[in-house]
Amino acid sequence: MMKPYSLRVLTSAAITTIGLLTATGQANAFSLTGATLSVAMECDNDVSALVVGKNPQGQWQYAHDAAGDGSGGLHYEIYGMGFMEDAKYAYFAINAYDMERNAGIDTVDAKGKTDYKIGWGDLLISTKGQSMAKNNGNIFGIHFGGNSGGVSQIGLYSHVTAKSVTKNHQGFDSIAGVLEHGQKSHVIALDEYLTQKGVKDAYNTANLQQKWSFSTYLKNQSLEVRNAYNSAASQQNWNLETYLKTLLKVDQLAYQQKDWNFSQYVNSLPLEDKTAYNNADSQQNKSLNDYLKTLPQADQLAYQQKDWNFSQYVNSLPLADKTAYNNADLQQNKSLSDYLKTLPQADQLAYQQKDWNFSQYFNSLPSADKTAYNNASQFLNKELTFEQYLDKQSSKVKTDYKNGDQTTKDRIKNELFSGAQNIVNRTVSAYEQFKQNAQAKADKINGNYEQFKQNAKANVDKTKTAYEQFKQNAQVKANTINANYEQFKQNAKANVDKTKTAYEQFKQNAQVKANTINANYEQFKQDAQAKVNKTKSDYEQFKQDAKNTVAEIRAPYDELANNFQNTLFGDLSNEQALNYFDQQGSNVIQSGIWLAGIEMLSLEQLMQAGYNQNQFLGSQTIAFRIARSKYSPESIPEPTAIFGLAAIGLGITSGKLRKQNQLD
């Protein structure tokens, strides 16, 4: 068997600071928050994990691995991991029993066959906390030396494809095997524990009793308790109807009366009171029309007359008054044209002449007057020459003009002009006088027409005034009848209300009796419920006492079992570990991109960074740090979502552990 390499030799070529750098030197800050760091033996003798951010203690955070969970003895024991980031570095630490002794490597024997030793696997980092199977090819890892992996250069790798080599070594070939071994080796069966402690019988008895049903509990009680419970259980479920049947008939009737409606109450009254109520109820609801039918015909007619319109009133008048009104109603609305038709023809003509124009007047003149006016008008308008106008004069005028001297001629000429002017003026003046006379006649006729209409309107107004008085008298009679009707209904309502008031008092009295019965019923049920509750409370207390006994006996055992199982894989629960690793463990690097070496730290340097050496039981603490170098996403093609990871170093010797069957 080869001598193991020392840690100094293995790490002497890996003291440079690790970083992820671009070709241009540009860099970005990173963080490992949320990442899962995991390390395991090549044969899964022991496994530990730390979830960054899960258990912070100041800047540092620690993951404690279960003590004694590994196989093969203390030489293969991992006690836990530590991690811390500050502004410049990320620090990592693994605490183990004697990591340096386990730095064995695989060798080739004389026949050329590989002799697989049991050594450390690689530190694998899933930055997203996802399972190895899901994230394989996009994880980071630290290679520490000559194990069965697919890479040889010590340092940090990206784009790591991890694999399991457990089948090449003696030991567990899956994480499930580690879990099963830990449980079988370190957690004895509960039955064995109880037997060792001498409490098996007490535990089994209490465990059985805490599962007893209520009926089972009741069967184990005294006859008196069973009978009391059964009776109370029945009574607490009695409905009111069942309870009422236990009361006197008079109490049952009193309880029913609280629900009686008014009709039921009325039917319970003596015949005289019931008849009086029914009559009053009918009267209070009697319509006015039905009430009027009970009055004399004269009162019914008087009530109807308040609604008569004027036409109905006129038709009720004596024939002479009705005829006089109708004539007057026609006359007050007669037009002037219709009125004129009733006048003599001379008056009608005189009324029309007020509107005659000069032409109409002129056409009414005698022919001689029209001819004289036309000749004079034409002469004055120079439509006739003097000679033509002279020719239309009398023979005497024409002879005098022909026989006279010049003076005579001038005189005749002037006389003709003056005469023509006089004829025209006289005709026009006669027209004006004619118009005035016609207007005077028309004004007289208009006055007679207005007086005619006023007289007719006076006769109509007289009839209408009589109608208004008739309506007022009818309304007074109707008001009296309405008042009598309202009083009639009020009297009936008063009788009805009296009966209803008596009904309300009856209901109140019945409700008081019912309330007393209800209160007695509720108390009856409460008493039964109290008896039932007490028995059930005793049952719950009995079960709780048994449960407490079971819990008290089992508590030390559960504490031992849970403390071990909860730390079997460090920060990962058993279920998380089975999901995180693949079936064989994925504990070495198959392939990847080499990024940089790792820098070792002494325990003193680690403590200067704040590491608490009292966290773990192991005698060795192996520490590393990496610079939080900056990088651009282009420096790492995949996965681009890993913003914080620069590098993680873990200095572990490259030697291997011996096979289990070769151990001391």
VOGU-3710 file (C-alpha; in Angstrom, 3 decimals, decimal comma):
1> mmkpyslrvl> 0,000/0,000/0,000  1,358/3,382/-1,001  2,272/6,013/1,538  -0,296/8,840/1,535  0,774/12,203/0,223  0,903/15,070/2,720  -1,468/18,008/2,360  1,481/20,376/1,949  2,804/18,493/-1,065  -0,594/18,274/-2,684
11> tsaaittigl> -1,421/21,934/-2,225  2,023/23,441/-2,953  1,088/23,848/-6,620  -2,283/25,428/-5,830  -1,656/28,548/-3,743  -2,800/31,141/-6,282  -6,050/33,010/-5,693  -8,993/31,686/-7,707  -11,090/33,953/-9,921  -13,275/34,110/-13,018
21> ltatgqanaf> -11,730/36,770/-15,258  -12,459/38,025/-18,739  -9,752/38,509/-21,345  -9,924/42,271/-20,903  -9,641/42,174/-17,110  -13,153/43,534/-16,581  -14,883/42,002/-13,538  -18,161/41,981/-11,595  -18,892/41,147/-7,943  -20,438/37,745/-7,212
31> sltgatlsva> -22,239/35,975/-4,378  -22,889/32,322/-3,536  -26,182/32,936/-1,717  -28,570/30,061/-2,415  -25,855/27,681/-3,635  -25,509/24,120/-2,288  -21,973/22,880/-1,474  -21,573/19,119/-1,167  -18,657/16,731/-0,551  -18,601/12,931/-0,150
41> mecdndvsal> -16,243/9,988/-0,022  -15,824/8,180/-3,335  -17,759/5,309/-1,860  -20,145/7,461/0,178  -18,636/6,436/3,529  -19,761/9,881/4,651  -21,543/12,819/2,961  -21,972/16,456/4,001  -23,707/19,509/2,479  -24,058/23,224/3,221
51> vvgknpqgqw> -26,842/25,444/1,790  -25,536/29,012/1,624  -27,836/31,348/3,520  -29,692/28,668/5,472  -27,966/28,934/8,885  -26,216/32,310/9,153  -24,341/33,087/12,400  -23,061/36,593/11,861  -20,992/36,537/8,676  -20,141/32,846/9,052
61> qyahdaagdg> -22,570/30,005/8,565  -22,076/26,341/9,457  -23,575/22,991/8,552  -23,169/20,245/11,171  -22,994/16,675/9,964  -24,257/13,846/12,133  -21,522/12,332/14,306  -20,853/8,631/13,733  -23,025/8,360/10,605  -20,149/7,278/8,320
71> sgglhyeiyg> -19,092/3,693/7,833  -15,611/2,362/8,536  -14,822/4,256/11,743  -13,680/7,721/12,698  -11,071/7,943/9,938  -13,898/8,616/7,459  -15,899/10,993/9,637  -16,920/14,471/8,371  -18,178/16,714/11,169  -19,336/19,657/9,089
81> mgfmedakya> -18,610/22,601/6,800  -18,227/26,378/7,230  -18,616/29,284/4,811  -18,222/33,090/4,904  -18,092/35,952/2,380  -16,711/39,429/2,961  -16,057/42,289/0,559  -12,922/40,648/-0,915  -12,928/36,900/-0,234  -15,113/33,850/0,145
91> yfainaydme> -13,883/31,416/2,877  -14,545/27,677/3,082  -13,715/25,115/5,765  -14,246/21,363/6,215  -13,899/19,765/9,642  -12,958/16,053/9,693  -11,381/13,478/11,998  -8,048/12,972/10,229  -8,395/13,976/6,606  -4,622/13,666/5,941
101> rnagidtvda> -4,579/9,908/6,694  -7,251/9,341/4,080  -5,271/10,829/1,212  -4,710/7,522/-0,482  -4,667/7,122/-4,258  -5,610/4,379/-6,662  -2,671/2,106/-7,580  -1,932/-0,646/-10,107  -0,860/-4,023/-8,782  1,718/-6,415/-10,319
111> kgktdykigw> -0,893/-7,852/-12,637  -1,800/-4,419/-13,965  -5,121/-4,290/-12,147  -6,222/-1,059/-10,538  -6,414/-1,198/-6,761  -9,125/1,280/-5,775  -8,576/2,912/-2,426  -11,211/4,781/-0,478  -10,541/8,537/-0,741  -12,174/11,942/-0,954
121> gdllistkgq> -14,459/12,911/-3,763  -14,616/16,457/-5,217  -16,422/19,455/-3,752  -19,441/20,097/-6,032  -21,399/23,375/-6,109  -24,922/23,778/-7,506  -25,366/27,545/-7,626  -29,119/27,286/-8,038  -29,549/24,664/-5,344  -31,008/22,326/-7,954
131> smaknngnif> -30,426/18,575/-8,074  -27,287/17,196/-9,689  -29,304/15,377/-12,325  -31,217/18,516/-13,305  -28,226/20,895/-13,226  -25,483/18,517/-14,387  -23,195/20,273/-16,881  -23,842/23,680/-15,321  -22,355/23,117/-11,862  -18,947/24,101/-10,421
141> gihfggnsgg> -16,477/21,825/-8,639  -13,143/21,674/-6,813  -10,740/18,811/-7,699  -8,276/17,907/-4,908  -6,108/15,187/-6,297  -5,886/11,670/-7,582  -9,376/10,264/-7,287  -11,372/8,290/-9,826  -12,705/11,367/-11,579  -12,126/12,396/-15,174
151> vsqiglyshv> -9,883/15,461/-14,530  -6,350/15,596/-13,131  -5,462/19,262/-12,632  -6,106/20,570/-9,112  -8,339/23,635/-8,872  -11,735/25,135/-9,725  -13,800/23,910/-12,698  -16,921/25,328/-14,372  -19,431/23,548/-16,620  -18,807/20,450/-14,571
161> taksvtknhq> -20,392/17,153/-15,455  -20,356/15,098/-12,268  -20,395/11,323/-11,979  -20,467/8,638/-9,336  -17,592/6,177/-8,791  -19,139/4,358/-5,858  -19,400/1,097/-7,794  -15,591/1,107/-8,175  -15,096/1,045/-4,393  -16,227/-0,981/-1,447
171> gfdsiagvle> -18,919/0,847/0,458  -22,332/2,336/-0,282  -23,210/2,778/-3,932  -26,029/5,310/-3,358  -27,133/8,085/-1,029  -30,093/5,914/-0,062  -27,570/3,360/1,227  -25,940/6,011/3,414  -29,337/6,936/4,830  -30,314/3,315/5,480
181> hgqkshvial> -26,975/2,554/7,142  -27,228/5,610/9,374  -30,697/4,694/10,517  -29,929/1,025/11,164  -26,595/1,656/12,832  -27,458/4,568/15,049  -31,231/4,495/15,616  -32,410/1,340/17,410  -36,007/0,201/17,017  -38,558/1,788/19,330
191> deyltqkgvk> -39,620/-1,587/20,705  -36,023/-2,400/21,658  -35,617/1,004/23,288  -38,811/0,546/25,358  -37,713/-2,913/26,437  -34,290/-1,607/27,498  -35,913/1,152/29,545  -38,466/-1,174/31,151  -41,464/0,903/30,059  -42,777/-1,248/27,253
201> dayntanlqq> -45,998/-2,358/29,034  -46,812/1,162/30,251  -46,136/2,563/26,763  -48,266/-0,051/24,970  -51,154/0,392/27,409  -51,103/4,189/27,122  -50,607/4,013/23,345  -53,703/1,821/23,054  -55,773/4,036/25,365  -54,952/7,224/23,459
211> kwsfstylkn> -56,551/5,588/20,408  -59,701/4,431/22,220  -62,936/5,591/20,635  -65,517/7,181/22,876  -67,685/4,072/22,752  -64,749/1,924/23,855  -64,082/4,329/26,722  -67,741/4,263/27,743  -67,829/0,456/27,788  -65,067/0,493/30,362
221> qslevrnayn> -66,985/2,810/32,744  -69,406/1,860/35,540  -73,047/1,049/34,805  -74,134/4,221/36,597  -71,929/6,395/34,368  -73,106/4,612/31,197  -76,814/4,986/32,119  -76,428/8,641/33,072  -74,609/9,415/29,816  -77,101/7,561/27,592
231> saasqqnwnl> -80,074/9,289/29,231  -78,463/12,743/28,927  -77,334/12,046/25,331  -80,945/11,315/24,424  -82,357/14,359/26,251  -79,851/16,823/24,745  -81,196/15,881/21,305  -84,883/16,177/22,231  -86,669/18,657/20,037  -89,167/21,063/21,546
241> etylktllkv> -92,112/19,005/20,366  -90,856/15,981/22,282  -90,288/18,108/25,378  -93,783/19,689/25,164  -95,409/16,275/25,246  -94,099/15,869/28,783  -95,993/19,004/29,955  -99,613/19,452/31,118  -102,281/19,972/28,408  -102,919/23,525/29,602
251> dqlayqqkdw> -99,224/24,366/29,187  -99,157/22,809/25,736  -102,187/24,938/24,735  -100,566/28,076/26,186  -97,439/27,392/24,120  -99,476/26,922/20,933  -101,351/30,216/21,480  -98,145/32,255/20,935  -98,335/31,199/17,269  -102,054/31,868/16,797
261> nfsqyvnslp> -102,801/34,359/14,040  -105,594/36,903/14,407  -108,098/34,724/12,614  -107,516/31,865/15,061  -107,952/34,282/17,961  -111,254/35,680/16,592  -112,607/32,190/16,077  -111,903/31,463/19,736  -114,109/34,394/20,905  -117,715/34,049/22,087
271> ledktaynna> -120,248/34,161/19,207  -121,471/37,665/20,116  -117,947/39,148/20,103  -116,986/37,301/16,930  -120,156/38,591/15,125  -119,524/42,158/16,320  -115,939/42,020/15,042  -116,906/40,578/11,655  -119,580/43,303/11,161  -117,135/46,064/12,126
281> dsqqnkslnd> -114,419/44,547/9,924  -116,833/44,550/6,972  -117,905/48,167/7,652  -114,357/49,545/7,960  -113,577/48,158/4,538  -116,874/49,241/2,880  -116,285/51,400/-0,192  -117,960/54,800/-0,550  -120,028/53,461/-3,420  -121,403/50,675/-1,211
291> ylktlpqadq> -122,039/53,178/1,582  -123,974/55,516/-0,772  -126,313/52,684/-1,726  -127,531/52,651/1,871  -128,633/56,356/1,673  -131,996/57,809/0,394  -132,239/58,436/-3,361  -132,195/62,211/-2,804  -128,849/61,984/-0,956  -127,416/59,718/-3,632
301> layqqkdwnf> -128,517/62,235/-6,332  -127,105/65,162/-4,317  -123,739/63,345/-4,039  -123,675/62,671/-7,782  -124,491/66,338/-8,621  -121,088/67,489/-7,253  -119,536/65,799/-10,264  -122,010/67,123/-12,878  -120,467/69,109/-15,690  -122,170/72,207/-17,123
311> sqyvnslpla> -123,818/70,256/-19,909  -125,450/67,889/-17,411  -126,687/70,902/-15,429  -128,198/72,653/-18,488  -129,999/69,474/-19,497  -131,554/69,352/-16,037  -133,133/72,845/-16,483  -136,775/73,491/-17,521  -137,271/73,504/-21,299  -137,729/77,289/-21,512
321> dktaynnadl> -134,507/77,978/-19,547  -132,580/75,395/-21,503  -133,827/76,880/-24,837  -132,998/80,441/-23,712  -129,459/79,368/-22,719  -128,844/77,509/-25,960  -130,031/80,538/-28,027  -127,879/82,914/-26,003  -124,878/80,529/-26,260  -125,285/80,574/-30,078
331> qqnkslsdyl> -125,723/84,373/-30,224  -122,627/85,151/-28,118  -120,541/83,182/-30,551  -122,243/84,484/-33,771  -119,786/86,109/-36,221  -120,368/89,588/-37,678  -120,933/88,044/-41,090  -123,723/85,848/-39,719  -125,176/88,833/-37,819  -125,236/90,997/-40,970
341> ktlpqadqla> -127,276/88,339/-42,751  -130,088/88,976/-40,270  -130,302/92,704/-41,220  -132,355/94,307/-44,070  -130,668/94,385/-47,482  -130,272/98,166/-47,240  -128,336/97,840/-43,966  -126,196/95,056/-45,372  -125,425/97,307/-48,441  -124,704/100,307/-46,221
351> yqqkdwnfsq> -122,220/98,184/-44,145  -120,460/97,022/-47,304  -120,189/100,610/-48,724  -117,734/101,570/-45,941  -115,169/99,415/-47,721  -115,912/100,702/-51,275  -112,978/102,236/-53,136  -113,428/105,197/-55,510  -113,868/102,922/-58,503  -116,740/101,017/-56,813
361> yfnslpsadk> -118,388/104,359/-55,862  -117,857/105,830/-59,347  -119,536/102,810/-60,964  -122,623/103,446/-58,831  -123,163/106,981/-60,300  -125,637/107,832/-63,097  -124,213/107,580/-66,607  -124,335/111,374/-67,162  -122,271/111,983/-64,008  -119,773/109,292/-64,983
371> taynnasqfl> -119,458/110,741/-68,532  -119,017/114,310/-67,304  -116,342/113,179/-64,791  -114,487/111,091/-67,373  -114,452/114,002/-69,959  -113,331/116,536/-67,341  -110,673/114,203/-66,002  -109,340/113,466/-69,487  -109,266/117,192/-70,338  -107,405/118,069/-67,135
381> nkeltfeqyl> -104,960/115,229/-67,774  -104,545/116,560/-71,329  -105,816/113,373/-72,812  -108,373/115,606/-74,746  -107,466/118,820/-76,559  -109,417/121,951/-75,860  -111,184/121,565/-79,154  -112,043/117,901/-78,357  -113,341/118,845/-74,934  -115,228/121,865/-76,370
391> dkqsskvktd> -116,814/119,560/-78,870  -118,295/117,583/-75,965  -119,983/120,711/-74,504  -123,475/121,973/-75,165  -124,330/123,659/-78,447  -124,641/127,042/-76,731  -121,096/126,842/-75,329  -119,753/125,788/-78,691  -121,724/128,631/-80,508  -120,612/131,336/-78,073
401> ykngdqttkd> -117,024/130,260/-78,467  -117,246/130,379/-82,284  -119,021/133,840/-82,445  -116,992/135,637/-79,792  -113,934/137,705/-79,928  -110,654/136,816/-78,399  -111,773/137,952/-74,976  -114,790/135,743/-75,274  -112,623/132,883/-76,354  -110,366/133,323/-73,334
411> riknelfsga> -113,307/133,521/-71,012  -114,888/130,386/-72,385  -111,565/128,646/-72,309  -111,128/129,536/-68,609  -114,689/128,571/-67,866  -114,154/125,164/-69,485  -111,018/124,550/-67,423  -112,759/125,712/-64,214  -115,843/123,705/-65,065  -113,827/120,541/-65,654
421> qnivnrtvsa> -111,988/121,076/-62,379  -115,264/121,630/-60,566  -116,741/118,435/-62,033  -113,728/116,371/-60,859  -113,614/118,050/-57,424  -117,324/117,719/-56,931  -117,206/113,982/-57,743  -114,268/113,334/-55,406  -115,903/115,391/-52,639  -119,154/113,482/-53,125
431> yeqfkqnaqa> -117,131/110,199/-52,763  -115,655/111,348/-49,460  -119,056/112,272/-48,136  -120,404/108,963/-49,380  -117,641/107,107/-47,451  -118,344/109,053/-44,251  -122,056/108,312/-44,466  -121,349/104,614/-45,103  -118,892/104,433/-42,161  -121,432/106,080/-39,861
441> kadkingnye> -123,982/103,474/-40,835  -121,388/100,676/-40,391  -120,374/101,993/-36,953  -123,971/101,935/-35,893  -124,354/98,364/-37,134  -121,108/97,314/-35,338  -122,404/98,855/-32,125  -125,662/96,995/-32,497  -123,627/93,775/-33,103  -121,534/94,186/-29,962
451> qfkqnakanv> -124,628/94,922/-27,895  -126,271/91,858/-29,414  -123,304/89,678/-28,293  -123,151/91,279/-24,841  -126,813/90,600/-24,246  -126,305/86,965/-25,306  -123,196/86,614/-23,088  -125,099/88,069/-20,143  -127,753/85,406/-20,552  -125,044/82,674/-20,792
461> dktktayeqf> -123,150/84,035/-17,741  -126,369/84,119/-15,771  -126,887/80,398/-16,439  -123,216/79,626/-15,618  -123,411/81,577/-12,352  -126,455/79,558/-11,438  -124,422/76,410/-12,302  -121,586/77,412/-9,953  -124,038/77,951/-7,128  -125,629/74,600/-7,963
471> kqnaqvkant> -122,184/72,924/-7,772  -121,373/74,563/-4,426  -124,652/73,398/-2,939  -124,065/69,883/-4,270  -120,516/69,863/-2,865  -121,769/70,941/0,570  -124,168/68,008/0,535  -121,436/65,674/-0,707  -119,032/66,868/2,017  -121,610/66,091/4,650
481> inanyeqfkq> -122,099/62,625/3,180  -118,287/62,079/3,024  -117,913/63,156/6,647  -120,666/60,771/7,658  -118,929/58,015/5,653  -115,558/58,625/7,345  -117,192/58,630/10,761  -118,962/55,418/9,819  -115,594/53,805/8,926  -113,870/55,205/12,036
491> nakanvdktk> -116,512/53,777/14,282  -116,122/50,414/12,577  -112,295/50,662/12,799  -112,496/51,521/16,491  -114,433/48,321/17,079  -111,918/46,339/14,996  -108,947/47,957/16,785  -110,479/47,150/20,125  -110,554/43,478/19,175  -106,995/43,652/17,752
501> tayeqfkqna> -105,725/45,311/20,914  -107,240/42,500/22,916  -105,486/40,090/20,477  -102,080/41,745/21,056  -102,519/41,441/24,811  -103,569/37,831/24,332  -100,407/37,234/22,242  -98,183/38,878/24,847  -99,634/36,769/27,617  -99,196/33,644/25,500
511> qvkantinan> -95,600/34,652/24,626  -94,750/35,155/28,293  -95,994/31,654/29,014  -94,131/30,327/25,963  -90,912/32,087/27,004  -91,084/30,427/30,377  -91,586/27,052/28,717  -88,729/27,755/26,252  -86,434/28,754/29,102  -87,318/25,569/30,947
521> yeqfkqdaqa> -86,680/23,602/27,733  -83,269/25,233/27,164  -82,301/24,605/30,768  -83,458/21,011/30,388  -81,218/20,608/27,289  -78,295/22,436/28,939  -78,476/20,157/31,933  -78,439/17,154/29,605  -75,614/18,711/27,545  -73,611/19,388/30,698
531> kvnktksdye> -73,872/15,720/31,669  -72,831/14,649/28,166  -69,981/17,192/28,056  -68,669/16,089/31,419  -68,499/12,479/30,267  -66,821/13,527/26,999  -64,476/15,844/28,868  -63,518/12,965/31,131  -62,923/10,917/27,957  -60,721/13,624/26,396
541> qfkqdakntv> -58,766/13,958/29,619  -58,376/10,188/29,738  -57,033/10,210/26,146  -54,809/13,198/26,861  -53,363/11,510/29,944  -52,616/8,445/27,817  -51,137/10,644/25,091  -49,002/12,471/27,638  -47,749/9,149/28,969  -46,840/8,007/25,459
551> aeirapydel> -45,156/11,340/24,676  -43,265/11,353/27,965  -41,913/7,843/27,413  -41,106/8,405/23,745  -39,648/11,947/23,943  -36,043/10,887/24,763  -36,125/8,282/21,985  -37,537/10,737/19,370  -34,975/13,352/20,369  -32,115/10,906/19,801
561> annfqntlfg> -33,525/9,693/16,483  -34,450/13,128/15,146  -31,160/14,770/16,122  -29,251/12,122/14,188  -31,501/12,010/11,134  -31,824/15,791/10,818  -28,036/16,146/10,528  -27,258/13,057/8,482  -26,489/15,191/5,400  -25,609/18,509/7,053
571> dlsneqalny> -27,971/21,285/5,932  -29,932/18,992/3,607  -32,788/16,980/5,036  -32,959/13,293/4,183  -35,615/13,962/1,545  -33,660/16,904/0,062  -30,440/14,856/-0,077  -32,137/12,010/-1,940  -33,434/14,563/-4,466  -30,210/16,589/-4,637
581> fdqqgsnviq> -27,752/13,755/-5,441  -28,335/11,333/-8,267  -28,886/7,661/-7,378  -25,157/6,921/-7,100  -24,131/10,226/-5,504  -22,366/12,246/-8,271  -19,348/12,885/-6,068  -16,453/13,422/-8,552  -15,845/15,626/-11,583  -16,271/13,766/-14,899
591> sgiwlagiem> -15,380/16,800/-17,051  -15,350/20,587/-16,946  -13,513/23,828/-17,795  -10,507/24,523/-15,522  -10,605/28,103/-14,180  -7,893/28,513/-11,503  -6,037/27,003/-8,586  -6,920/27,218/-4,902  -5,353/29,034/-1,906  -4,896/27,200/1,380
601> lsleqlmqag> -5,327/28,848/4,789  -4,002/27,855/8,184  -6,338/27,526/11,170  -4,885/30,766/12,558  -5,677/32,627/9,324  -9,150/31,143/9,318  -9,819/32,249/12,888  -8,587/35,743/12,047  -11,409/35,794/9,479  -13,899/35,025/12,279
611> ynqnqflgsq> -14,123/31,232/12,103  -15,328/29,573/15,335  -13,110/26,504/15,930  -15,467/25,289/18,667  -18,262/24,589/16,181  -17,070/21,062/15,349  -15,604/17,979/17,101  -12,994/17,038/14,458  -9,302/17,531/15,110  -8,631/18,867/11,614
621> tiafriarsk> -10,056/21,885/9,832  -9,038/22,313/6,199  -9,559/25,893/4,972  -9,437/27,746/1,659  -10,329/31,151/0,376  -11,016/32,707/-3,041  -10,996/36,321/-4,140  -14,383/37,724/-5,034  -13,053/38,670/-8,462  -15,227/40,466/-10,893
631> yspesipept> -16,253/38,969/-14,184  -18,557/39,664/-17,115  -21,165/37,156/-18,233  -19,277/36,664/-21,515  -16,463/34,929/-19,676  -18,730/32,002/-18,833  -21,142/31,052/-21,643  -23,433/28,980/-19,408  -25,163/29,251/-17,032  -25,635/33,040/-17,407
641> aifglaaigl> -27,885/33,189/-14,307  -24,966/32,469/-11,940  -24,088/36,019/-10,900  -22,156/35,389/-7,727  -19,977/32,415/-8,226  -16,280/33,110/-8,787  -14,592/30,057/-7,352  -14,646/27,748/-4,382  -11,522/26,094/-3,093  -11,300/23,207/-0,710
651> gitsgklrkq> -7,797/21,826/-0,037  -8,138/18,169/0,464  -5,359/15,706/-0,046  -5,490/13,641/-3,194  -4,879/10,399/-1,342  -7,528/7,780/-0,988  -8,917/5,924/1,967  -8,283/2,278/2,186  -11,023/-0,106/1,345  -13,166/-1,037/4,273
661> nqld> -11,861/-4,591/4,323  -8,260/-3,337/4,484  -8,763/-1,067/7,507  -7,140/-1,704/10,901
//
